[in-house]
Amino acid sequence: MKLLYIVPKINNAGGVSRVLSVKTDYCIKKWNYEITILTQNDGNSPLFYEFNKKIALHDIKYSRQKIRFLFQYKRELQEKIEAINPDCIVVSDNGFKAYLIPFLIKTTIPVIFEAHGSRSNQEKQIKSIFQKIVFKISDFIRNAGARRFDLFVALSKENLSEWDVKNGAVLPNPLWIETAKANSLDTKKVIAVARHSYEKGLDRLLEIWKEVIKVNPDWELDIYGEPDAGTDLPGLARELNIEQSVNFHLPVSNIVEKYHRASIYAMTSRFEGFPMVLIEAMACGLPIIAYDCPVGPRSIVTNTVDGFLVEDGDKDSFAVKLLELMGNPDLRKKLGRNGAENRQQYKLDAIMDKWKLLFESVQKDVR
């Protein structure tokens, strides 16, 4: 089978890139699929994760002139599809243009959309009436586009429920980590892995950390993630006078090693799609504490079983639960063991077998 994946970029440390590298490698090694990935990587820039050498990479150069780029994108996308002639197309792009693809291309090839983000909650960061009107219009177009794909795949039932689609299916991302190493959970470290962006809410974590560190000044917070333009989390840490206990790191490929050096995973996102970092941390035996934001954490974490889900935005309760985990090694180990067992439902073989069935069934439906 020949698959064409359409993604914004794979030269970053994002979860989509990580999962795509794992899934495409599996398809090639297990089933001998032919894989092409079409990106906007700005040419042949270095990839953060290792992709199978048999993958054919094509690039459409991104332009900041959005109208011109859209017409360019439409033309080049059609040309690439006709030249590659895949058996199935998979769109793994949560940007606005991705939802326009059913309107931009003409093809009888089945097109699947992978939803990697939340639909409704991006409105939270919009303040002006004009921006809200623009958002409502763009959201209407996104949902209309979602309905036109041959199959719309969401990562959880809750994620799918955000969309008014009849062509939906639920299939979580597979876990790429294979580790038998037990985590001692005796280091005084909390870890968070996320971009420095509004939706990831790391500013909220720093504000919580200010209160927590008053009680446990010997603990440290390690944050791994790419800074976004317009954010200055190190500056906020200095402003809060917590810079001595917070360590900022760029993304690393050996993140499993960093999970094993921590004792707690903390997530304070404002909204999520399906946060793979939670599954990764749980697979490494870390107890989780997360805001119960829409829509991802509650699909993964079972409150009081493998972690704590805290009411979204309740900083005091989050601090209380974090302090409880810090002060109770036995509780950390109990929740961590339960989380490690929970990873079985995300095993790579099982998830990829379901993808194979989806590819085959959507081909039959379209034919």
N, C-alpha and C positions, 0 to 999 in steps of 0.2 A: 504493500500500500504506500502511496505517496501522500505525504501530509505537508501542507503549507501553513506555518504559524505566522500570524501578523501581530507584531508587538511594537511598542514605542521604542524601547531600547533594551539591550542586554549587556551593556557595558557598565552597569551600576551594581550595587550590592543589595538591590531590592529583593523582596520575597518572590516576585513573579519571575525574575531572572533565575533565582536559585531553583525554584520548582521546575521551570522549563528545562534547565540543564539536566535535571534528574529524569524527568519524563521522557525527553527526547533520546537520552542515552539508553534508557530502558527499551524504548521502541526499536531502536537500531540493533541493540545486542540480543534482545529476546525474539523479535519478530522480523528482523531485517527490513524494517521500514525505510523508505527514502524520505529524508526530512529536509525541508527548506525553511529558513527563518528570514522573514522580511522585517527590517527594522528602520529606525531613524537614529542610527548610532553615530552620525556625522562621519561616515566612511568607515575605514577599517581601524577604528580605535581599539585599544586593548580591552579584552573582556575580563570582568572581575572574577567570574566563576569559570571553571573549565567545562567547555562544551565538546561533545564528540567531534573528532576531526572529519567524520564523514558527512557532517551537516553542511549544506550549501547555504552560505550567507549572502543576502542581497540587501542593499540599503537604498532608501529614498531620502535624499538630503532635505533636512528640515529648514524651513524659512520662517522668519518671524513675521513676514507679511502674510497674514493668515488667509486672506481671500485668494491671493495668488498661489499659496501653498496648497490650498484645498483643490484647486483645478489641476495643479501639477500632480498632486497625490492621486487624484482620480485617474488621470491619464496613465501615470506610471504603474499604478496598482492594477489597472486593467491589462496593461502590457505584460506585467510580471505573471499574472494569473494565466494568461493565454500561453505564455512561453513555457511556464513550469507545468501547466496542465495537471494539477494534483487531483487525487481522488477525493480529498476533503480539505477544507480550509478551516483553521481555528483562529479566531480573533481573541488575543489575550491582551487587550488594551482597554483601560477604563477611561481614557480620554474621550472628549466629545466626538471627535472625528470617527472613533471606532463605531459609534452607534449610527453613523451616517453611511457606513459601508454598504448595507443592503440597498441604499438609494444610489450609491456611486457606481456600483459595478453591475455588469450584465453577465450572468453565468448560470449554467445548470448544475454546477458543482455544489454539493451541500456545504453550507457555511454554519459553523458552530461558534457561539459566543461564550467565552468564559468570564463570568463576573467576578472581579477581584476586589470590589469595593462596595461600600454602602451607598444606596441611592439617595435617601431622603435627608440624611443628617448633615450633608454639606451646607445646607441652608443656614446652619447655626452661625457661620462666620460672616454672613451677609447682613449689612446694617441698613443701607439706603433703600428707599422704596424702588428706585430705578433698578438697582441691582437685583432686588427680589423679583421684579417683573421679568427681567432678563433670565433669571434662574428658572422661573416657572415655565417660560417659553422653551428654554433649552431642555428642561426636565421632561416636558411633554414630548419634545422631539426624540429625546433619548429613549423614552418608553415606547414610542412609535417604532423606532428602529429596532428595539429589543424584540418586539412582536414579529418582526419580519425575518429574523434569523430562522434557519431550519431547526435549530435547537439552541436553547438558552440554558447554560449550565451554571448553577449557583453553588456556592461552597457549603451552604447550610440551608435548612428549611426556612429559618428566619430571614436569611438573605433573599431567598426566592420570594418570600411573601411580600417583600417591598415592591415587587414588579407586577404589573398587570399583564402577565403573559400566559398563554395556553400551551406554549411549546417548551415548558420548563422541565428541568431535571436537577437533582441534587447529587453532587459528588465532591467530597472534600479533597483537598490536596493530600498527596502522599507524604509520609515522613521519610526523609532522606537519611536520618541519623541511624546508624547501627552501632550501638555501644553496649557493652556488658559491664563496663566499669561502674562500680558503686560510688555514689557521691557521699562523702563524709558529712557534709553540711555543717562543718565546724569552723569555717572561716567567717569572719565578721564582715561579710561583703553582700551587698544587694546589687543585682545586675538588671539593666534595662537595655534592650536592643531596639533602636528605632531611629528614623530620620528626625532631624530637629525641625519638625513642621507643626503647624497648628493642630492638625488632626491627631497627631501622636501625643500631644498634651504633656510633653516633658517639663514644661514650665510649671504645670500643676504638681508634678513629682518633686521638683526642687522646693516648692513652697511647703509641701508635706515634710520633706527631708529636714527643713529648717527646724520644725518642731520635734521631729524624731531624734535628731542629733543632740538636742538639749538633754535628753534622757540617756542616750547611748552614744557618747562622743567618740567611742573607740571603733565604731562601725564606719565603713566606707561604701559609697555608691559609685559603681562603675557604669558609665553610659557609653555604648558603642553605636555610632550612627553618623551619617553624613549630614553636615550642617546645610540648611536651606538658606537661600538668599533672604535677607531681611530678619533673620533670627540671630540672637546672640545669647545663647544659654550660658556660656562661661561668664558673660557680663552679668546676667541675672544671678548666677551663683555668687559672684563677688558682691553684688548689691545686697544679697541676703546674708552675706558673711558666712557662707558655708563652703567656700572654694577649697578649704583645706581637706574636706572630707568627700569631695566629689571629683571623680576622675573622668575626663572626656577623652574618648578614643575614636579614631576613624574606624570604619568597618574592617573586619578581618575575616579571612577565609577559614581560619581555624577556630571558629566561634565555639565549637564543642568544648575545646580546652578551657575557654573562658567560663562557660556554664559550670564546668566541674570545679572551678576555683571560687564559685559563689555559693551562697546558702539560701537565697531567696530571689525569686524573679518578681519584679514590680512592673505593672502596666497601668498608665493613667491616661489612655487615649480618650479623645472626645468621640470618635466613632471609628469603627473597624469594619473590614469585610470578613476575613477569616484569618486571624493572626497566627501564622505558622510559628512565630517565635514562642508562643505559649506551648505548642505541641513539642517543639524542640527542647524547651526548658524542662518540660515534664518528662520527656524521654531521658533526660540527663539527671532525673531524680530531684528536680527543684520544686519546692512548694510554690504556689502562685498566689499573688494578691493582685487583683485587678478591679478597676472600675467596671461596673455592669453597664457599659456603654453600648449603644446600638452598633453593630448587631453581632459582633463576633465572640467576645469572651464567654458569654453564657452558653454558646454552642459547644464550648470546649471544656470549661471549668465547671465542676460540680461543687457548689458551695459547701464548705466544711468537710468535704471528702478528699479532694486533691488540692484545695486552695481556698481562698476567700474571695467572694464577689461582693464588692462594696457599692452602695448606691452611688450612681454617677454624680460626681462633684462634691461628695461629702468628705471633705478633707480630714475632719476630726475623726470620723470612723475609720478612714483609711489608715491614719496614723496609729490609732488604737490597735488595729489588727496587725499592722506592721510591727509594732512594739511587742505584741503578743508572740509573734513568730520569732522575733529576735531573742526573746527571753525564754523560749521553751524549745530546746533542742529536740526533745522527744516528739513534740507536735510537728516540728519541721520534718523529721524523719518519717513520721507516719503519713503525712500528706504527700511527701515526696515519693514514698513507696507506692501509694495509690495512683499517683500521676504516672509513674513509670509503667504501671500495669495498663493504664488507660491507652497507651500508645498502640496497643495491638490493633485497634480498629482502623488505624491509619497505615497499616503495613503496605509497603510498596507493591508487592505482588497482587494483593487483593484489589487495590485501587486501580492499578493499571489494567487488570483483567476487565474491570467494569468499563474503562475507557475503550478498550478494544471492542467490546460489545456495542458501545455507543457509536463508534465509527462505522461499524458494520451495519447497524440498524438504520442510521440516518442515511446511508447510501441507498439502502433498499427502499426507504420511505420516499426519497427524492425521485428514484427511478420509477 
